[in-house]
Amino acid sequence: MEASLDNNKSTVKFVPYQQKMKVRAKALAQVEFSLKGLSENDIQVLGHLSDAVDLLNPIYRDQFEPQTPKIEHLLTSLLKAASPAQAETISNYVTILNLQNSPFSLLPRKNHLLALTKDEVKELVKKAGGGVLGS
């Protein structure tokens, strides 16, 4: 079973993130493969494997750091109250959070910083209908 890369459909997105005093970016590549030459059965198996990976990755991520789902849930619940710039910042943070805690990550497992102030996060929590964050 051989699949070739169709570079016309591949995309690369750079996601910025910050670690203490350093702003960095990681490249995410969305790669689409040609299914030409694969049987219907091969394609179905690939679909099932892809679905399995989507279900397994969060389990491995949560085993690495059990607080990850809580952080992700909090941040994604703030998206609806966020400005477009804040929403992009939160989305980028969640992307890196999941990448750094994924089972096959080659990224160093270091804390990265949310590029919003504590006051901005407190305000978003209020706007999203939540309680208050501790001091």
Residue, then its C-alpha position, 0 to 999 in steps of 0.5 A: m500500500e503506497a500513497s503519494l503526497d499531493n503538494n498542491k493540497s498541503t498547507v503549512k501554518f505557523v503557530p506562535y507560542q511563548q516560553k519565558m522571555k522567548v516568542r517562538a513558532k512551530a510549523l504545523a503541516q496539513v498533508e493530504f495524500s493521494l488515494k489513487g491506487l488504493s482499494e476501497n478496503d484500503i481506504q476504509v482501513l485508513g479511515h478506521l486507523s485515523d479515527a482510532v488515532d483521534l480517540l487515542n491521542p487525548i488518552y495519551r495526552d491526559q496520561f502525560e498531564p491529567q490537568t490538560p483537559k481542564i485547561e483546554h475546557l476552560l480556554t475553549s469556553l472563553l472563546k465565545a467571549a473573546s475578541p478575534a485577537q484573543a480567540e486566535t491567541i487562545s486557539n494557538y495556546v490550545t494547539i501547542l498544549n495538545l501538541q506538546n502533550s501528544p504521545f509522539s511529540l518531538l517538541p520539548r515538554k516545557n511550559h508555554l505561556l498564554a499571551l493574555t494578561k491575568d486581568e484579560v483572562k478574568e474579564l473573559v471568564k466573567k463575560a463567558g458567564g463563569g465565576v471569578l479566578g483566584s488572585 
